[in-house]
Amino acid sequence: SKRYNLIVADADGYNQQRLLTSKEPIMSPRWSHDGKKIAYVSFEGQRASIYIQNVSDGSRHVVAAYPGINGAPAWSPDNSKLAMVLSKSGVPKIYVMNLANNQLTAVSDGFSIDTEPRWSPDGKSLIFTSNRSGGPQIYQVSAWGGTAKRITFNGNYNASGVYTPDGKSLVLLHQEDGVFSIARLD
């Protein structure tokens, strides 16, 4: 009888509007930059799928329901694309979907686990967390794919990177000497 709800509200918690009620978990909600849609992961049908839902009328549709992991949706700055993590090739990788035609492009490769994609403010690249160096570190790759470049080197654990609005820094979860902190990387 457990229920999960996707609710939007004002910043102070008032004016709540329920967008979805489900018997299955709902995860990783992400607003489009224009505030008109939300992408999220729902486990309806006993599998993770990525949905996009229109906030004003409640309409929604599935954009990714591949076997395995379908997760971590992230809107491009112009809302025309959605980065996501899919394990359809066997290992979690970063993909970009063009929302105009649902064309899917793999932007990371190899045998590592790649997750947590986030767009650069200019939409030309993505950062993501990967274990390709043995532990979680932040990498950057072109939005069209190519060779990923490691961008964190201090500490043995760096994850969940997000660009600052001006694109000059990253904010991330950082661990050094067993202590976790929120760090900024210029």
Backbone bond lengths (Angstrom), bond angles and torsions (degrees), N, CA, C in turn:
res aa  C-N    CA-C-N  psi(-1)  N-CA   C-N-CA  omega(-1)  CA-C   N-CA-C  phi
1 S - - - 1.457 - - 1.519 111.90 -
2 K 1.335 118.11 5.69 1.460 121.17 179.22 1.527 109.85 -68.76
3 R 1.326 116.78 141.02 1.464 122.69 179.95 1.527 109.30 -126.46
4 Y 1.315 114.85 141.01 1.458 121.75 175.53 1.519 107.10 -114.03
5 N 1.334 116.00 140.81 1.457 120.88 -177.59 1.516 111.03 -126.60
6 L 1.313 115.90 141.18 1.453 122.57 169.00 1.519 105.28 -105.38
7 I 1.324 115.87 114.37 1.463 121.85 -173.87 1.523 108.99 -125.43
8 V 1.321 117.02 136.65 1.461 121.75 170.42 1.525 107.15 -109.51
9 A 1.325 115.11 148.63 1.461 120.64 -177.79 1.515 109.28 -153.71
10 D 1.319 115.48 167.20 1.457 120.22 171.73 1.523 108.51 -63.90
11 A 1.314 116.95 164.49 1.463 121.59 -178.05 1.525 112.38 -58.51
12 D 1.326 117.92 -26.49 1.462 120.86 179.80 1.534 112.84 -89.86
13 G 1.333 117.53 3.25 1.462 121.58 177.85 1.524 114.64 93.70
14 Y 1.309 117.21 -7.23 1.464 120.35 179.99 1.530 110.76 -87.22
15 N 1.329 115.43 171.76 1.468 123.22 -178.40 1.525 112.13 57.33
16 Q 1.314 115.28 45.36 1.469 119.51 179.21 1.519 111.24 -66.59
17 Q 1.337 114.51 139.05 1.461 122.19 177.22 1.522 107.30 -132.24
18 R 1.318 117.05 117.84 1.461 121.38 179.44 1.519 108.76 -80.41
19 L 1.340 116.17 121.10 1.457 120.97 178.76 1.529 112.06 -93.29
20 L 1.339 116.13 -29.29 1.451 119.56 -175.99 1.516 110.10 -156.48
21 T 1.321 116.56 137.98 1.458 123.52 170.04 1.523 106.35 -122.22
22 S 1.339 115.91 133.12 1.452 120.12 -176.18 1.528 110.27 -144.30
23 K 1.328 116.23 152.52 1.465 121.41 172.56 1.522 110.60 -78.73
24 E 1.321 116.57 -13.40 1.463 122.37 -177.58 1.527 110.39 -109.65
25 P 1.346 117.44 154.83 1.470 120.96 -178.72 1.528 113.76 -59.32
26 I 1.325 114.70 150.22 1.462 124.42 175.64 1.527 105.84 -123.61
27 M 1.332 117.32 127.90 1.466 120.48 -174.51 1.527 112.09 -134.33
28 S 1.313 114.62 164.54 1.470 124.32 168.66 1.521 115.13 53.30
29 P 1.342 119.87 46.75 1.468 118.96 177.83 1.526 111.16 -67.05
30 R 1.332 116.32 137.06 1.459 122.44 179.31 1.517 109.56 -137.44
31 W 1.338 116.23 123.73 1.463 122.09 177.36 1.516 110.48 -72.15
32 S 1.321 117.10 141.95 1.461 120.70 166.99 1.528 106.30 -68.73
33 H 1.315 117.02 157.37 1.467 120.03 -175.69 1.520 113.47 -68.20
34 D 1.337 117.36 -20.65 1.458 119.94 176.62 1.529 112.09 -90.09
35 G 1.337 117.33 -1.57 1.462 121.80 176.95 1.519 114.97 74.29
36 K 1.334 117.84 11.88 1.463 120.42 -176.32 1.522 113.91 -95.34
37 K 1.332 117.21 -19.53 1.465 120.89 -175.84 1.532 110.76 -137.79
38 I 1.315 114.63 159.61 1.463 121.58 174.42 1.524 107.55 -129.89
39 A 1.325 115.81 132.17 1.465 121.41 171.22 1.523 106.38 -100.84
40 Y 1.323 116.94 141.67 1.465 120.32 179.86 1.522 109.66 -157.55
41 V 1.323 114.85 168.66 1.461 122.23 176.48 1.517 107.85 -105.69
42 S 1.326 116.25 130.75 1.458 121.99 175.83 1.525 108.36 -126.91
43 F 1.313 115.93 145.00 1.462 121.76 -179.47 1.526 112.37 -100.60
44 E 1.335 116.50 24.55 1.456 120.19 175.98 1.532 108.52 -59.63
45 G 1.321 116.41 144.10 1.462 119.54 -178.59 1.515 112.66 73.82
46 Q 1.329 116.96 16.18 1.472 123.25 176.06 1.528 113.90 65.44
47 R 1.333 117.15 24.92 1.463 119.88 174.54 1.518 108.60 -149.62
48 A 1.321 115.32 149.90 1.462 120.26 178.79 1.525 109.98 -72.23
49 S 1.325 115.79 129.36 1.462 122.25 176.05 1.521 108.18 -137.31
50 I 1.328 116.07 149.05 1.466 120.57 177.41 1.524 108.57 -98.52
51 Y 1.322 114.66 127.57 1.461 122.82 179.25 1.522 109.74 -114.56
52 I 1.322 115.73 154.00 1.462 122.79 166.64 1.514 106.19 -120.25
53 Q 1.343 115.12 129.48 1.462 120.38 -178.42 1.517 110.19 -124.05
54 N 1.337 115.45 134.11 1.449 123.01 175.50 1.532 107.21 -78.45
55 V 1.313 117.52 125.13 1.464 121.38 -175.79 1.524 111.75 -70.81
56 S 1.326 118.66 -37.41 1.463 120.11 -174.01 1.528 113.55 -73.19
57 D 1.330 118.26 -39.40 1.470 118.09 -177.65 1.532 114.33 -113.48
58 G 1.337 117.35 -4.13 1.464 120.61 176.51 1.509 115.35 81.24
59 S 1.338 118.14 -4.10 1.465 119.40 179.92 1.528 109.16 -65.78
60 R 1.331 115.23 148.54 1.453 119.20 -179.42 1.514 110.31 -150.75
61 H 1.317 115.10 160.52 1.459 120.31 177.14 1.530 109.85 -151.11
62 V 1.326 115.04 154.64 1.464 122.01 178.98 1.520 108.42 -82.79
63 V 1.334 116.72 133.68 1.462 120.40 175.21 1.525 112.23 -110.33
64 A 1.333 117.35 -19.57 1.472 120.13 178.66 1.521 109.24 -150.98
65 A 1.331 115.57 120.98 1.469 121.87 177.53 1.528 108.81 -143.18
66 Y 1.323 115.59 48.64 1.457 121.17 -178.98 1.528 109.92 -78.81
67 P 1.327 118.30 159.20 1.466 119.73 173.74 1.533 109.92 -58.56
68 G 1.317 116.31 139.78 1.467 120.58 179.56 1.509 112.19 92.15
69 I 1.314 115.80 -146.74 1.465 122.91 -175.43 1.526 110.61 -78.84
70 N 1.318 115.88 132.50 1.460 124.94 168.92 1.519 104.02 -132.07
71 G 1.322 118.62 102.09 1.453 118.02 -172.60 1.511 114.73 -154.36
72 A 1.334 114.28 179.95 1.464 125.69 173.22 1.523 114.53 52.11
73 P 1.343 118.63 54.07 1.469 118.93 179.57 1.531 111.70 -65.92
74 A 1.332 116.02 144.29 1.471 121.60 178.48 1.532 108.61 -145.71
75 W 1.332 116.43 122.90 1.473 122.72 -177.86 1.523 110.96 -76.01
76 S 1.328 115.96 140.58 1.463 120.19 170.86 1.532 107.76 -70.28
77 P 1.335 118.24 158.35 1.466 120.21 -178.34 1.528 114.39 -56.43
78 D 1.344 117.85 -30.06 1.470 120.11 179.92 1.531 112.53 -96.23
79 N 1.328 117.87 7.59 1.476 124.87 178.99 1.526 114.23 64.06
80 S 1.320 118.93 12.74 1.457 120.68 -177.89 1.531 113.16 -89.52
81 K 1.330 116.42 -14.21 1.457 120.82 -177.06 1.521 109.59 -135.77
82 L 1.329 114.72 158.83 1.454 121.32 176.55 1.520 107.80 -131.40
83 A 1.328 116.51 119.85 1.464 120.52 171.97 1.519 106.81 -83.12
84 M 1.328 116.56 150.19 1.464 120.51 -177.79 1.521 109.61 -159.29
85 V 1.318 115.18 166.09 1.459 121.66 175.15 1.522 107.78 -107.38
86 L 1.337 115.67 125.25 1.459 122.12 177.60 1.526 108.42 -129.70
87 S 1.327 115.73 142.99 1.473 119.36 175.57 1.522 110.83 -111.40
88 K 1.318 117.02 28.06 1.460 121.22 -176.92 1.521 112.86 -63.43
89 S 1.337 117.37 -19.56 1.463 121.27 176.54 1.530 111.38 -93.44
90 G 1.325 116.83 0.48 1.460 121.52 -179.76 1.514 114.05 110.37
91 V 1.330 118.05 -29.03 1.460 123.05 -179.05 1.529 108.05 -127.39
92 P 1.341 118.65 138.41 1.466 120.10 179.58 1.531 112.78 -59.16
93 K 1.324 115.52 121.49 1.459 123.53 -179.49 1.516 110.33 -130.66
94 I 1.333 116.29 162.23 1.457 122.34 179.06 1.533 108.54 -90.73
95 Y 1.327 115.29 129.74 1.456 123.05 177.25 1.526 108.15 -125.42
96 V 1.325 115.74 155.25 1.460 121.97 173.63 1.526 107.35 -123.22
97 M 1.339 115.69 128.93 1.458 121.09 177.51 1.524 109.41 -108.32
98 N 1.329 116.64 127.21 1.447 122.70 171.79 1.528 105.87 -78.21
99 L 1.319 118.61 115.75 1.460 121.79 -173.84 1.531 113.66 -73.99
100 A 1.329 117.57 -14.54 1.464 119.96 177.91 1.528 111.63 -73.24
101 N 1.345 116.57 -33.02 1.461 119.60 -176.96 1.535 114.04 -132.75
102 N 1.336 116.89 6.37 1.475 123.97 -179.15 1.523 113.12 59.97
103 Q 1.333 117.35 21.19 1.464 120.82 176.16 1.519 109.19 -70.19
104 L 1.329 115.83 131.93 1.460 123.10 -175.73 1.520 109.58 -110.70
105 T 1.342 116.58 130.52 1.458 122.33 178.85 1.520 109.44 -125.38
106 A 1.332 116.91 127.41 1.467 121.38 174.42 1.524 107.29 -76.79
107 V 1.328 117.46 127.27 1.465 119.94 179.01 1.517 112.69 -110.56
108 S 1.337 118.43 -11.01 1.463 120.58 172.61 1.521 108.07 -124.22
109 D 1.334 115.40 157.69 1.456 119.33 -177.61 1.526 110.38 -144.82
110 G 1.311 116.61 -177.50 1.462 121.60 178.50 1.517 112.01 97.81
111 F 1.336 115.40 -167.71 1.460 121.84 -175.09 1.520 113.33 -105.22
112 S 1.318 117.52 4.11 1.467 121.37 179.92 1.523 110.89 -81.00
113 I 1.323 115.30 166.38 1.463 121.51 173.36 1.524 107.41 -91.46
114 D 1.332 117.08 120.04 1.459 123.33 179.26 1.518 108.43 -115.77
115 T 1.324 116.63 131.57 1.463 120.44 -175.27 1.530 110.83 -152.29
116 E 1.315 116.97 177.14 1.467 125.52 174.62 1.535 113.79 57.11
117 P 1.329 118.75 54.23 1.473 118.87 179.12 1.524 111.84 -69.98
118 R 1.320 115.99 144.11 1.461 123.23 174.28 1.519 107.78 -143.21
119 W 1.328 115.89 137.04 1.455 122.31 -177.99 1.522 111.88 -79.50
120 S 1.322 116.01 147.31 1.462 120.61 168.15 1.528 106.99 -72.32
121 P 1.329 118.75 154.05 1.466 120.44 -179.45 1.536 114.17 -58.16
122 D 1.338 117.57 -27.39 1.467 119.53 179.40 1.537 112.94 -87.68
123 G 1.344 117.76 -3.97 1.457 121.89 177.58 1.517 114.89 74.98
124 K 1.323 118.19 8.48 1.463 120.92 -176.87 1.528 113.86 -91.09
125 S 1.327 116.91 -16.63 1.459 119.04 -178.48 1.525 110.19 -147.92
126 L 1.317 114.02 169.37 1.464 122.07 177.27 1.521 108.35 -129.08
127 I 1.309 116.21 147.49 1.454 120.13 166.51 1.523 106.68 -107.61
128 F 1.326 116.51 155.90 1.450 120.76 179.16 1.524 109.22 -157.96
129 T 1.316 115.65 162.79 1.458 122.17 177.11 1.523 107.96 -95.92
130 S 1.336 116.15 135.32 1.457 120.84 179.69 1.524 110.43 -144.26
131 N 1.336 115.15 151.69 1.466 119.91 175.89 1.530 111.17 -100.37
132 R 1.323 117.71 18.55 1.466 121.07 -175.40 1.516 113.91 -63.21
133 S 1.326 119.05 -16.17 1.469 121.46 176.42 1.527 111.26 -102.88
134 G 1.334 117.53 10.84 1.458 121.14 178.39 1.514 114.04 108.29
135 G 1.308 118.10 -26.25 1.463 123.31 177.53 1.507 108.93 -148.73
136 P 1.325 117.82 170.65 1.464 120.01 -176.46 1.534 112.96 -63.53
137 Q 1.320 115.35 124.06 1.461 122.74 175.64 1.523 107.73 -141.79
138 I 1.336 116.63 161.99 1.462 122.36 -179.47 1.535 109.37 -94.95
139 Y 1.326 114.85 133.34 1.460 122.85 178.63 1.518 108.90 -124.16
140 Q 1.324 115.33 160.71 1.465 121.68 176.99 1.523 108.54 -126.92
141 V 1.337 116.11 140.76 1.457 121.84 178.77 1.523 108.28 -142.34
142 S 1.308 116.09 151.72 1.466 121.06 175.29 1.521 109.31 -60.60
143 A 1.304 116.99 148.60 1.472 121.75 178.09 1.529 111.50 -65.74
144 W 1.315 117.81 -11.63 1.462 122.68 178.39 1.527 111.46 -104.31
145 G 1.334 117.15 3.50 1.458 121.40 -179.71 1.519 111.73 96.48
146 G 1.317 115.90 178.96 1.459 121.28 -178.34 1.515 110.11 127.99
147 T 1.305 116.01 -162.22 1.464 121.76 -178.14 1.525 110.01 -78.86
148 A 1.313 115.68 128.26 1.463 120.63 177.75 1.523 109.66 -80.77
149 K 1.335 115.59 142.27 1.459 122.00 -178.85 1.532 108.71 -114.94
150 R 1.322 116.56 127.34 1.460 120.51 177.63 1.522 109.18 -70.89
151 I 1.361 116.43 134.37 1.471 118.60 -179.25 1.524 113.51 -121.84
152 T 1.341 119.01 -6.34 1.468 120.14 173.16 1.524 108.72 -115.20
153 F 1.318 114.92 137.20 1.467 120.46 -178.69 1.527 112.53 -133.24
154 N 1.318 118.90 -24.00 1.458 121.31 -179.80 1.518 109.73 -85.51
155 G 1.326 117.15 133.42 1.456 121.49 -179.75 1.518 111.04 87.89
156 N 1.321 115.61 157.26 1.462 119.93 -178.33 1.521 112.73 -95.49
157 Y 1.338 117.82 0.41 1.462 121.64 -178.80 1.517 108.46 -148.89
158 N 1.328 116.06 115.18 1.464 122.27 175.66 1.521 106.89 -137.14
159 A 1.328 116.99 122.49 1.473 120.91 -174.18 1.520 110.36 -150.21
160 S 1.337 114.85 172.39 1.468 123.16 173.59 1.524 112.89 56.51
161 G 1.317 117.10 42.75 1.459 121.60 -179.44 1.517 112.88 -69.95
162 V 1.330 116.04 143.02 1.459 123.82 176.52 1.526 107.48 -140.21
163 Y 1.330 116.79 134.75 1.459 120.46 176.33 1.524 110.58 -71.43
164 T 1.321 116.74 146.50 1.458 120.55 167.05 1.531 106.66 -72.78
165 P 1.338 118.49 156.75 1.470 120.14 -176.58 1.533 114.67 -55.10
166 D 1.337 117.67 -31.42 1.467 119.49 179.81 1.525 112.91 -82.31
167 G 1.334 117.99 -6.11 1.457 122.26 177.47 1.515 114.67 75.94
168 K 1.325 118.39 5.47 1.468 121.11 -176.20 1.527 113.35 -89.57
169 S 1.328 117.54 -15.06 1.461 121.02 -177.51 1.517 110.22 -141.81
170 L 1.317 114.88 163.60 1.458 122.75 170.99 1.511 108.22 -117.77
171 V 1.311 116.11 146.32 1.458 122.32 170.09 1.524 104.62 -112.22
172 L 1.340 117.22 133.92 1.456 120.53 -173.71 1.518 111.81 -152.41
173 L 1.325 114.90 164.90 1.457 122.07 173.71 1.518 106.84 -86.01
174 H 1.332 116.46 125.50 1.467 122.40 -172.02 1.531 109.46 -128.88
175 Q 1.326 116.07 137.66 1.464 120.27 174.17 1.518 109.21 -125.63
176 E 1.311 114.74 131.73 1.455 121.14 174.94 1.520 107.79 -145.08
177 D 1.332 116.60 133.20 1.466 122.79 -178.45 1.523 111.87 53.23
178 G 1.338 116.82 38.80 1.454 122.04 176.30 1.515 115.38 77.94
179 V 1.326 117.97 2.04 1.463 121.56 -177.87 1.532 109.06 -109.50
180 F 1.339 116.42 126.09 1.462 121.63 176.58 1.522 109.86 -89.61
181 S 1.320 115.80 143.68 1.457 121.00 175.34 1.523 109.32 -152.43
182 I 1.324 115.02 164.54 1.449 120.76 171.07 1.518 105.08 -92.30
183 A 1.329 116.05 125.84 1.466 120.33 -174.48 1.516 110.41 -122.33
184 R 1.318 114.06 159.78 1.465 121.45 174.11 1.515 108.26 -118.34
185 L 1.323 116.11 132.07 1.450 122.39 179.06 1.505 108.04 -117.56
186 D 1.351 117.15 120.71 1.469 121.75 177.49 1.515 108.82 -78.76
